[in-house]
Amino acid sequence: MTLEDVLEELDEGGEAQLLEPRTDFDSCIAGLGVRFHDGPLAVYDVDLVLRHFMDRGLSEEEAQEHFDVNVAGSWVGNGTPMFVRFIDG
């Protein structure tokens, strides 16, 4: 499945919320997810989102805190995105 396929399915689902600005965060999408009766949902790669914040001048600690409080800590309704960290190896 390509990023374009994922974005198309999210668009068809109707409720999926995406991180803004899309030009910065669409490349951080790892795939699709579901939650109980909610989906498809955007699933973001946490490490890519953190890298985005650090590329804009935040330290690793500041990026993690910003992510924890303002991104992962936000509920924006049924289409709230999911976040995943992958196992190394």
GROMACS elastic network, one bead per residue, 0.5 to 0.9 nm:
[ bonds ]
;  ai    aj funct       b0    kb
    1     4     6  0.81378   500
    1     5     6  0.59895   500
    1     6     6  0.69857   500
    1    31     6  0.83001   500
    2     5     6  0.50753   500
    2     6     6  0.63767   500
    2     7     6  0.87119   500
    2    31     6  0.87165   500
    3     6     6  0.50282   500
    3     7     6  0.61487   500
    3     8     6  0.85295   500
    3    26     6  0.81983   500
    3    27     6  0.79480   500
    3    29     6  0.74755   500
    3    30     6  0.82212   500
    3    31     6  0.76376   500
    4     7     6  0.51182   500
    4     8     6  0.60881   500
    4     9     6  0.86302   500
    5     8     6  0.51118   500
    5     9     6  0.62143   500
    5    10     6  0.86105   500
    6     9     6  0.51985   500
    6    10     6  0.61434   500
    6    11     6  0.85649   500
    6    29     6  0.85483   500
    6    31     6  0.63795   500
    6    32     6  0.65969   500
    6    42     6  0.80856   500
    7    10     6  0.50509   500
    7    11     6  0.60760   500
    7    12     6  0.86053   500
    7    26     6  0.85579   500
    7    42     6  0.83664   500
    8    11     6  0.50606   500
    8    12     6  0.62085   500
    8    13     6  0.86639   500
    9    12     6  0.50453   500
    9    13     6  0.61618   500
    9    14     6  0.88901   500
    9    32     6  0.85237   500
    9    40     6  0.73341   500
   10    13     6  0.50962   500
   10    14     6  0.67090   500
   10    15     6  0.78202   500
   10    16     6  0.58825   500
   10    17     6  0.86564   500
   10    32     6  0.79401   500
   10    39     6  0.83557   500
   10    40     6  0.60089   500
   10    41     6  0.66595   500
   10    42     6  0.70079   500
   11    14     6  0.54995   500
   11    15     6  0.79812   500
   11    16     6  0.73067   500
   12    15     6  0.87238   500
   12    40     6  0.89811   500
   13    16     6  0.67782   500
   13    39     6  0.70935   500
   13    40     6  0.60890   500
   13    41     6  0.83966   500
   14    17     6  0.89015   500
   14    40     6  0.87344   500
   14    79     6  0.85184   500
   15    38     6  0.86652   500
   15    39     6  0.78189   500
   15    40     6  0.81783   500
   15    41     6  0.81025   500
   15    77     6  0.85524   500
   15    78     6  0.68932   500
   15    80     6  0.85254   500
   16    39     6  0.72446   500
   16    40     6  0.67463   500
   16    41     6  0.53044   500
   16    42     6  0.65182   500
   16    78     6  0.76612   500
   16    80     6  0.66474   500
   16    81     6  0.70874   500
   17    41     6  0.75003   500
   17    42     6  0.71884   500
   17    76     6  0.75433   500
   17    77     6  0.83514   500
   17    78     6  0.84995   500
   17    79     6  0.50321   500
   17    80     6  0.55251   500
   17    81     6  0.61239   500
   18    21     6  0.85980   500
   18    22     6  0.71385   500
   18    25     6  0.81625   500
   18    26     6  0.78953   500
   18    41     6  0.87574   500
   18    42     6  0.66608   500
   18    79     6  0.84605   500
   18    80     6  0.79193   500
   18    81     6  0.67440   500
   19    22     6  0.61533   500
   19    24     6  0.85227   500
   19    25     6  0.60317   500
   19    26     6  0.75815   500
   19    71     6  0.84377   500
   19    81     6  0.80586   500
   20    23     6  0.76422   500
   20    24     6  0.72740   500
   20    25     6  0.65946   500
   20    26     6  0.85465   500
   21    24     6  0.55611   500
   21    25     6  0.64351   500
   21    26     6  0.83961   500
   22    25     6  0.50846   500
   22    26     6  0.52874   500
   22    27     6  0.84604   500
   23    26     6  0.61731   500
   23    27     6  0.78513   500
   24    27     6  0.68816   500
   24    28     6  0.80659   500
   24    52     6  0.76800   500
   25    28     6  0.51795   500
   25    29     6  0.71635   500
   25    44     6  0.85226   500
   25    48     6  0.86447   500
   25    49     6  0.71408   500
   25    52     6  0.80020   500
   26    29     6  0.55374   500
   26    44     6  0.85969   500
   27    30     6  0.82792   500
   27    44     6  0.88944   500
   27    48     6  0.82482   500
   28    43     6  0.85967   500
   28    44     6  0.55448   500
   28    45     6  0.56447   500
   28    46     6  0.79233   500
   28    47     6  0.85160   500
   28    48     6  0.54222   500
   28    49     6  0.60759   500
   28    52     6  0.86671   500
   29    32     6  0.83648   500
   29    42     6  0.66863   500
   29    43     6  0.57318   500
   29    45     6  0.61012   500
   29    48     6  0.85955   500
   30    42     6  0.78814   500
   30    43     6  0.55342   500
   30    44     6  0.51258   500
   30    45     6  0.54707   500
   30    83     6  0.87744   500
   30    84     6  0.81184   500
   31    41     6  0.84565   500
   31    42     6  0.64288   500
   31    43     6  0.52446   500
   31    44     6  0.71566   500
   31    45     6  0.87573   500
   32    39     6  0.81950   500
   32    40     6  0.60289   500
   32    41     6  0.55263   500
   32    42     6  0.52621   500
   32    43     6  0.54394   500
   32    44     6  0.87947   500
   32    82     6  0.87875   500
   33    38     6  0.88083   500
   33    39     6  0.64515   500
   33    40     6  0.56233   500
   33    42     6  0.63349   500
   33    43     6  0.59613   500
   33    81     6  0.84095   500
   33    82     6  0.71532   500
   34    37     6  0.74933   500
   34    38     6  0.56851   500
   34    40     6  0.53993   500
   34    41     6  0.58400   500
   34    42     6  0.88172   500
   34    82     6  0.87065   500
   35    39     6  0.62731   500
   35    40     6  0.82964   500
   35    41     6  0.79441   500
   35    78     6  0.89423   500
   35    82     6  0.88691   500
   36    39     6  0.81130   500
   37    78     6  0.88403   500
   38    41     6  0.73784   500
   38    78     6  0.61357   500
   38    79     6  0.69722   500
   39    42     6  0.84929   500
   39    78     6  0.81166   500
   39    79     6  0.70178   500
   40    79     6  0.80051   500
   41    78     6  0.89149   500
   41    79     6  0.61090   500
   41    80     6  0.71373   500
   41    81     6  0.56428   500
   41    82     6  0.68948   500
   42    79     6  0.81716   500
   42    80     6  0.79704   500
   42    82     6  0.62481   500
   42    83     6  0.83802   500
   43    81     6  0.58750   500
   43    83     6  0.54147   500
   43    84     6  0.68583   500
   44    47     6  0.88037   500
   44    48     6  0.79282   500
   44    49     6  0.74362   500
   44    81     6  0.73560   500
   44    82     6  0.63111   500
   44    84     6  0.62022   500
   44    85     6  0.86881   500
   45    48     6  0.54346   500
   45    49     6  0.64492   500
   45    50     6  0.88031   500
   45    82     6  0.89817   500
   45    83     6  0.60405   500
   45    84     6  0.53113   500
   45    85     6  0.60564   500
   45    86     6  0.77339   500
   46    49     6  0.51126   500
   46    50     6  0.61190   500
   46    51     6  0.85326   500
   46    67     6  0.85398   500
   46    83     6  0.58785   500
   46    84     6  0.57303   500
   46    85     6  0.56206   500
   46    86     6  0.86061   500
   47    50     6  0.50965   500
   47    51     6  0.60693   500
   47    52     6  0.86331   500
   47    84     6  0.85244   500
   47    85     6  0.67906   500
   47    86     6  0.86313   500
   48    52     6  0.62300   500
   48    53     6  0.88405   500
   49    52     6  0.50936   500
   49    53     6  0.65783   500
   49    54     6  0.88550   500
   49    63     6  0.88101   500
   49    67     6  0.79892   500
   50    53     6  0.51771   500
   50    54     6  0.62868   500
   50    55     6  0.86071   500
   50    60     6  0.76314   500
   50    63     6  0.57343   500
   50    64     6  0.65959   500
   50    66     6  0.89084   500
   50    67     6  0.70982   500
   51    54     6  0.50288   500
   51    55     6  0.59957   500
   51    56     6  0.86390   500
   51    60     6  0.83777   500
   51    63     6  0.80528   500
   52    55     6  0.51236   500
   52    56     6  0.65345   500
   52    63     6  0.86859   500
   53    56     6  0.52058   500
   53    57     6  0.68039   500
   53    58     6  0.58381   500
   53    59     6  0.82614   500
   53    60     6  0.84527   500
   53    62     6  0.85729   500
   53    63     6  0.55601   500
   53    64     6  0.87479   500
   53    66     6  0.84581   500
   53    67     6  0.85592   500
   54    57     6  0.51720   500
   54    59     6  0.57893   500
   54    60     6  0.63396   500
   54    62     6  0.82844   500
   54    63     6  0.61155   500
   55    58     6  0.72023   500
   57    63     6  0.89047   500
   58    61     6  0.78291   500
   58    62     6  0.55244   500
   58    63     6  0.55151   500
   59    62     6  0.50514   500
   59    63     6  0.59699   500
   59    64     6  0.85062   500
   60    63     6  0.51096   500
   60    64     6  0.61697   500
   60    65     6  0.86464   500
   61    64     6  0.51772   500
   61    65     6  0.62099   500
   61    66     6  0.85968   500
   62    65     6  0.51180   500
   62    66     6  0.60300   500
   62    67     6  0.84659   500
   63    66     6  0.51245   500
   63    67     6  0.60482   500
   63    68     6  0.85411   500
   64    67     6  0.50801   500
   64    68     6  0.60282   500
   64    69     6  0.85919   500
   65    68     6  0.50864   500
   65    69     6  0.60949   500
   65    70     6  0.81689   500
   66    69     6  0.54159   500
   66    70     6  0.55291   500
   66    71     6  0.70965   500
   67    70     6  0.55217   500
   67    72     6  0.59704   500
   67    73     6  0.76516   500
   68    71     6  0.60590   500
   68    72     6  0.51962   500
   68    73     6  0.55878   500
   68    74     6  0.87533   500
   69    72     6  0.65001   500
   69    74     6  0.72520   500
   70    73     6  0.55859   500
   70    74     6  0.59305   500
   71    74     6  0.54737   500
   71    75     6  0.86651   500
   72    75     6  0.80441   500
   72    81     6  0.84560   500
   72    82     6  0.79310   500
   72    83     6  0.72112   500
   74    80     6  0.80262   500
   75    78     6  0.83162   500
   75    79     6  0.88559   500
   75    80     6  0.59532   500
   75    81     6  0.86600   500
   76    79     6  0.69561   500
   76    80     6  0.52700   500
   76    81     6  0.85750   500
   77    80     6  0.55887   500
   78    81     6  0.88103   500
